[in-house]
Amino acid sequence: QVQLVESGGGLVQPGGSLRLSCAASGVTFNIYPMGWYRQAPGKQREFVATVTSSSSTNYADSVKGRFTFSRDNAKNTMYLQMNSLKPEDTDVYYCRVWMYWGQGTQVTVSS
């Protein structure tokens, strides 16, 4: 059974930082595409950062230079370091490995 568990969301002031984590189990972590996505109420889910099976990383233009994807294959865990956060980054963030999704973690950027 595949399980993806996200953590690290919360409330942060504009300009602040958060690091999201996604721990995977039941899936061979480092051979599949994976990434982070986000979704606001009433809007489509959009990609934030994705990594191909050949480890090529892509970032959405809106987060380039501020967000960084990383992973620890030994721990079956991926991360999203988010710096210089803006109110428009407020969303529910989801991790994905191949066709599996996590449950989402809320990120709120507000003063």
C-alpha positions as CSV (number, residue, x, y, z in Angstrom):
1,Q,0.0,0.0,0.0
2,V,1.4,3.4,-1.1
3,Q,1.3,6.2,1.4
4,L,2.5,9.8,1.1
5,V,2.5,11.8,4.3
6,E,3.1,15.6,4.1
7,S,4.1,17.8,6.9
8,G,5.6,21.3,7.5
9,G,2.7,23.5,6.5
10,G,1.5,26.4,8.7
11,L,1.1,30.1,9.0
12,V,4.0,32.3,8.1
13,Q,4.5,36.1,7.6
14,P,5.3,37.4,4.2
15,G,9.0,37.1,3.5
16,G,9.3,34.1,5.8
17,S,10.2,30.5,5.1
18,L,8.8,27.0,5.5
19,R,10.0,23.6,4.6
20,L,7.5,21.0,3.5
21,S,8.3,17.3,3.8
22,C,6.7,14.3,2.1
23,A,7.5,10.8,3.5
24,A,6.7,8.0,1.1
25,S,6.2,4.3,1.8
26,G,5.2,1.4,-0.4
27,V,6.8,2.8,-3.5
28,T,10.3,2.6,-4.9
29,F,11.0,6.3,-4.3
30,N,13.8,7.3,-6.6
31,I,12.7,5.7,-9.9
32,Y,9.5,7.6,-10.5
33,P,8.7,11.2,-11.4
34,M,7.7,13.2,-8.3
35,G,6.9,16.7,-7.3
36,W,5.0,19.3,-5.4
37,Y,1.7,20.9,-6.5
38,R,-0.6,23.4,-5.0
39,Q,-4.3,24.2,-5.2
40,A,-6.5,27.1,-4.0
41,P,-10.2,26.6,-3.4
42,G,-12.1,26.7,-6.6
43,K,-9.0,26.5,-8.8
44,Q,-7.1,23.8,-10.6
45,R,-4.2,22.1,-9.1
46,E,-0.9,23.5,-10.5
47,F,2.6,22.3,-10.4
48,V,5.2,23.9,-8.3
49,A,8.2,21.8,-8.7
50,T,8.6,18.5,-10.5
51,V,11.5,16.0,-10.9
52,T,11.6,13.5,-13.7
53,S,12.9,10.0,-13.3
54,S,16.2,11.2,-14.7
55,S,16.4,13.8,-11.9
56,S,15.7,16.8,-14.1
57,T,14.0,19.5,-11.9
58,N,11.5,22.0,-13.2
59,Y,10.0,24.9,-11.3
60,A,6.9,27.0,-12.0
61,D,7.9,30.6,-13.0
62,S,6.1,32.0,-10.0
63,V,8.4,30.2,-7.5
64,K,11.8,30.1,-9.4
65,G,14.6,31.4,-7.2
66,R,12.5,31.1,-4.1
67,F,11.5,27.4,-3.8
68,T,13.9,24.5,-3.9
69,F,13.1,20.8,-4.3
70,S,15.3,18.2,-2.7
71,R,15.0,14.6,-1.6
72,D,16.6,12.0,0.5
73,N,16.4,8.6,-1.2
74,A,17.6,6.8,1.9
75,K,14.6,8.2,3.8
76,N,12.1,8.0,1.0
77,T,11.4,11.7,1.6
78,M,11.2,14.7,-0.6
79,Y,11.3,18.3,0.6
80,L,10.2,21.7,-0.6
81,Q,12.1,24.6,0.9
82,M,10.1,27.8,0.4
83,N,11.8,31.1,1.0
84,S,10.6,34.7,0.5
85,L,7.0,33.6,0.8
86,K,4.3,35.8,-0.5
87,P,0.6,36.0,0.3
88,E,-0.1,34.5,-3.2
89,D,1.7,31.4,-2.2
90,T,-1.2,30.6,0.2
91,D,-2.6,27.2,-0.9
92,V,-2.9,23.6,0.0
93,Y,0.3,21.9,-1.1
94,Y,0.4,18.3,-2.3
95,C,3.2,15.9,-3.0
96,R,3.0,13.4,-5.8
97,V,5.1,10.3,-6.6
98,W,4.1,8.7,-9.9
99,M,0.3,8.5,-9.7
100,Y,0.0,8.7,-6.0
101,W,-0.9,11.9,-4.0
102,G,-0.5,12.9,-0.5
103,Q,-3.3,14.3,1.6
104,G,-2.1,17.9,1.4
105,T,-0.8,20.5,3.8
106,Q,-2.0,24.0,4.2
107,V,0.4,26.9,3.8
108,T,-0.9,30.3,4.7
109,V,1.2,33.5,4.2
110,S,-0.3,36.4,6.0
111,S,0.7,39.2,8.3
